[in-house]
Amino acid sequence: MAALITLLVIAFVVLLVLARTVRIVPQARAGVVERLGRFHRVLDPGLSILVPFVDRLRPLIDLREQVVSFPPQPVITEDNLTVNIDSVIYYQVTDPKSATYEIADYIQAIEQLTVTTLRNVIGGMSLEDTLTSRDQINNALRAVLDEATGKWGIRANRVELKSIDPPGTIQEAMEKQMRAERDRRASILQAEGYKQSQILTAEGEKQSAILKAEGAREAQVLNAEGQSKAIETVFEAIHRGDADPKLLAYQYLQMLPQIAQGESNKVWIIPSEFTAALGQLSQAMTGGGSSPNGDGDAHKGVPRAPVPPAPAGPAGRNPETPTISHPVQPPPPPPQPGA
């Protein structure tokens, strides 16, 4: 029985010695070994042998890049406004020995350094600059953290600001300002659109008026040319036909209804040539001779007097009937003696 107990004690001691002698370090980890209380070496990933009861292995240190999010911190800006800033730090341990012996708690040290640096940087900026200059703030924080954490065996890769929350009253004022700015831009755009539409409308009306004027001018030109051609044709036809006064009198008779048309035509004058031609036409139809002078120009230059209108009434003429003026015929000359 005693031998069995001794065997069990020896086995336990052997296992304990083996456990304290053989250590396995995972990848991306590092272990600091102290021998008799002093730094001895840093264990690399893999299998390592330690001296039992002489060497002591401190907790393993993670060498991967790590992310730490800090709670929102109140910061006062240059224009005396308090904003809450939530930051994120990306860091990596580069020297396990320095991270173990140079700083007691590097996470807390990084947090406090970030807070003080934020207050220093944002204290010299206004609220608008703080909201629009995140890259500048990130670069300033990273420069300060790199300088301070270098001796701790830690490298700050990136510093990001998750959120910048101004006070509620400031947010409402900013929303009102933004809304007013958007309304102003909308009004400007609407006015510009109305201006452009009016300009385009005026240009269209101008072009339309120009085209209409050009069309009317072309139409008048063509109409005048047509009338000119018609007059030339009629003139040439008359001269080629050698029209006599009888034909001209007949044409005058055809034009009389057109001359009398219109409500305003109360009195119109008949030319002397028409009366002379009409007399010749009547003499030709009745078989009479020519005028006393032997030609159709006997009445040229004879004064003409309008016939007074008949009195209005049942037996009289309608006042609206046109009045025809005709030349006064002189009395025939006395017969010459011996004729």
Buried (B, 14 or more C-beta within 10 A) or exposed (E): EEEEEEEEEEEEEEEEEEEBBEBEBEEEBBBBBBEEEEEBBBBEBEEBEBEEEEBBBBEBBEBEEBEEEBEBBEBEBEEEBEBBBBBBBBBBBBBBBBBBBBBEEBBEBBBEBBBEBBBEBBEEBBBEBBBEBEEEBBEBBBEBBBEBBBEBBBBBBBBBBEEBBBEEEBEEEBEEEEEEEEEEEEEEEEEEEEEEEEEEEEEEEEEEEEEEEEEEEEEEEEEEEEEEEEEEEEEEEEEEEEEEBBBBBEEBEEEBEEEEEEEEEEEEEBEBBBBBBBBBBEBBEEEEEEBEEEEBEBBEEEEBEEEEBEEEEEEEEEEEEEBEBBBEEEEEEEEEEEE
